[in-house]
């Protein structure tokens, strides 16, 4: 069985638009040897993500945010820094600063307990640099034998490759797998198109009486 992550296992709301998170991050970066204004950080992040997406030949491209932030740090460093390490730290700090709500769905926790005898995997539009931490934070990560984030493969759902990567790692053919998620366009439609069975998370909660 394969699961989506966000709005299926974890209930999340983020705000990457307002300036306040970038103000805090800009101040923090000054202590790391990077001088950039809050507005410059926000614009630099948006522009670099957009540019990297445009470079890709994929229909549904994905970036690695730690690499985006590492590039920003390199361009604005005022003394020698470890840009790779700082990119990771900044990506995680960015997530912490922009999260407005993050919690686990109790019904999904019970669902995983009920299904724990089966091989389980995750296929998620997420950034491993912080999404794996969020799964571990709520005790979900150990339930899964395979976890594939879009940042791992360079494409997002509904791209078929991210589903096929998880199936290959689990040594499953599509007809042998059930996908559980919340989105018709990103989860249910593409998984069924590949030949998988699919359930909306609400239906899974009801079916397994959790």
C-alpha positions as CSV (number, residue, x, y, z in Angstrom):
1,X,0.0,0.0,0.0
2,X,1.2,3.5,-0.8
3,X,0.1,6.7,0.9
4,X,0.3,10.4,0.2
5,X,1.7,12.4,3.0
6,X,0.3,15.9,3.4
7,X,-3.5,16.3,4.0
8,X,-3.5,12.5,4.2
9,X,-1.2,11.7,7.2
10,X,-0.2,15.2,8.2
11,X,-2.4,18.2,8.4
12,X,-0.4,21.2,7.3
13,X,-0.7,24.9,6.4
14,X,2.2,27.1,5.4
15,X,2.6,30.7,4.4
16,X,5.5,31.5,2.1
17,X,4.0,34.8,0.8
18,X,4.1,37.2,3.8
19,X,7.3,39.0,4.5
20,X,7.5,38.2,8.2
21,X,9.3,34.8,7.9
22,X,11.9,36.3,5.6
23,X,12.5,39.1,8.1
24,X,13.5,36.6,10.8
25,X,15.5,34.5,8.3
26,X,17.3,37.6,7.0
27,X,18.4,38.4,10.5
28,X,19.5,34.8,11.2
29,X,21.5,34.7,8.0
30,X,23.4,37.8,9.0
31,X,24.9,35.8,11.9
32,X,25.9,33.1,9.4
33,X,27.8,35.4,7.1
34,X,25.1,36.1,4.5
35,X,23.8,39.6,4.0
36,X,20.4,39.8,2.2
37,X,17.3,41.8,2.8
38,X,14.0,40.1,3.7
39,X,12.6,41.2,0.3
40,X,15.7,40.1,-1.5
41,X,15.5,36.7,0.2
42,X,11.8,36.3,-0.7
43,X,12.3,37.4,-4.3
44,X,15.5,35.4,-4.7
45,X,13.8,32.2,-3.5
46,X,10.8,32.7,-5.8
47,X,12.9,33.6,-8.8
48,X,15.4,30.7,-8.4
49,X,12.6,28.1,-8.0
50,X,10.9,29.5,-11.1
51,X,14.1,29.5,-13.1
52,X,15.0,25.9,-12.1
53,X,11.5,24.8,-13.0
54,X,11.7,26.4,-16.4
55,X,15.1,24.7,-17.1
56,X,13.5,21.2,-16.6
57,X,12.1,19.3,-19.5
58,X,9.6,17.6,-17.2
59,X,5.9,18.5,-17.3
60,X,5.8,18.5,-13.5
61,X,9.3,19.5,-12.4
62,X,10.6,19.7,-8.8
63,X,13.6,21.4,-7.2
64,X,15.6,20.7,-4.1
65,X,15.1,23.7,-1.8
66,X,18.3,23.2,0.0
67,X,20.1,23.7,-3.3
68,X,18.1,26.8,-4.0
69,X,19.0,28.3,-0.7
70,X,22.7,27.2,-1.0
71,X,22.9,29.3,-4.2
72,X,21.4,32.3,-2.5
73,X,23.9,32.0,0.4
74,X,26.8,31.7,-2.1
75,X,25.8,34.8,-3.9
76,X,25.3,36.9,-0.7
77,X,28.1,35.6,1.5
78,X,30.3,38.2,3.2
79,X,32.9,35.8,4.4
80,X,33.8,32.1,3.5
81,X,30.9,29.8,4.4
82,X,29.9,26.1,3.9
83,X,27.1,26.9,1.4
84,X,25.9,23.3,1.2
85,X,25.5,22.9,5.0
86,X,24.0,26.4,5.3
87,X,21.6,25.6,2.5
88,X,20.2,22.6,4.5
89,X,20.0,24.7,7.7
90,X,18.3,27.5,5.9
91,X,15.8,25.2,4.2
92,X,14.8,23.7,7.6
93,X,14.6,27.1,9.2
94,X,12.5,28.4,6.3
95,X,10.1,25.6,6.8
96,X,9.9,26.2,10.6
97,X,9.3,29.9,9.9
98,X,6.6,29.4,7.3
99,X,4.5,26.6,9.0
100,X,1.3,27.9,10.4
101,X,-0.2,24.5,11.3
102,X,1.4,21.0,11.5
103,X,-0.2,18.0,13.2
104,X,-1.0,14.4,12.6
105,X,-4.4,13.1,11.7
106,X,-5.3,10.7,14.5
107,X,-7.4,8.6,12.2
108,X,-4.4,8.1,9.9
109,X,-2.2,7.0,12.8
110,X,-4.8,4.4,13.7
111,X,-5.1,3.4,10.0
112,X,-1.4,2.7,9.8
113,X,-1.5,0.6,12.9
114,X,-4.3,-1.5,11.4
115,X,-2.4,-1.9,8.1
116,X,1.1,-2.3,9.6
117,X,1.2,-6.0,8.6
118,X,1.4,-4.9,5.0
119,X,4.4,-3.4,3.2
120,X,3.7,0.3,3.2
121,X,5.2,3.2,1.2
122,X,4.8,6.9,0.7
123,X,4.7,8.9,-2.5
124,X,4.7,12.6,-1.6
125,X,5.2,16.0,-3.2
126,X,7.6,17.1,-0.5
127,X,11.2,18.1,0.2
128,X,13.2,15.4,1.9
129,X,15.3,18.0,3.7
130,X,12.4,18.7,6.0
131,X,9.5,16.4,5.0
132,X,11.3,13.4,6.4
133,X,11.8,15.2,9.7
134,X,8.1,16.0,9.8
135,X,7.2,12.4,9.4
136,X,9.7,11.4,12.1
137,X,8.4,14.2,14.3
138,X,5.0,12.5,14.5
139,X,6.2,8.9,14.6
140,X,5.1,8.0,11.1
141,X,8.4,7.3,9.4
142,X,9.0,3.8,10.9
143,X,5.8,2.5,9.5
144,X,7.1,2.7,5.9
145,X,9.5,0.5,4.0
146,X,9.8,3.0,1.1
147,X,9.4,6.8,1.2
148,X,9.7,8.7,-2.1
149,X,9.6,12.5,-2.1
150,X,9.3,14.6,-5.2
151,X,12.7,16.2,-4.4
152,X,14.3,12.8,-4.6
153,X,13.3,12.2,-8.2
154,X,13.0,15.7,-9.7
155,X,9.3,15.6,-10.5
156,X,6.0,16.0,-8.7
157,X,2.8,14.1,-8.8
158,X,0.9,13.5,-11.0
159,X,4.0,12.6,-12.9
160,X,4.0,8.8,-13.3
161,X,7.7,8.5,-12.5
162,X,7.4,9.2,-8.9
163,X,4.8,6.5,-8.5
164,X,6.8,4.0,-10.6
165,X,9.9,4.7,-8.5
166,X,8.1,3.7,-5.3
167,X,6.6,0.6,-6.9
168,X,10.0,-0.5,-8.1
169,X,11.5,-0.1,-4.7
170,X,8.7,-2.2,-3.2
171,X,9.0,-4.8,-6.0
172,X,5.3,-4.3,-6.9
173,X,3.4,-4.1,-10.2
174,X,0.8,-1.4,-10.3
175,X,-2.1,-3.9,-10.1
176,X,-0.7,-5.2,-6.8
177,X,-0.8,-1.8,-5.1
178,X,-3.4,0.4,-3.4
179,X,-2.8,4.1,-3.2
180,X,-4.5,6.2,-0.5
181,X,-4.5,10.0,-0.7
182,X,-6.6,13.2,-0.6
183,X,-6.2,14.7,-4.1
184,X,-8.1,13.5,-7.1
185,X,-5.7,15.1,-9.6
186,X,-2.4,14.3,-7.8
187,X,-3.2,11.0,-6.1
188,X,-6.3,9.1,-7.3
189,X,-6.4,9.8,-11.0
190,X,-2.7,9.1,-11.8
191,X,-2.5,6.0,-9.7
192,X,-5.6,4.5,-11.3
193,X,-4.2,5.5,-14.7
194,X,-1.2,3.4,-13.9
195,X,-3.4,0.4,-13.0
196,X,-3.3,0.8,-9.2
197,X,-6.4,0.7,-7.0
198,X,-7.0,4.0,-5.2
199,X,-8.9,5.2,-2.2
200,X,-9.6,8.7,-0.9
201,X,-8.3,9.0,2.6
202,X,-11.8,9.7,4.0
203,X,-13.0,6.4,2.4
204,X,-10.0,4.6,3.9
205,X,-10.8,5.9,7.3
206,X,-14.5,4.7,6.9
207,X,-13.6,1.3,5.3
208,X,-11.2,0.4,8.0
209,X,-13.4,1.8,10.8
210,X,-10.7,3.9,12.3
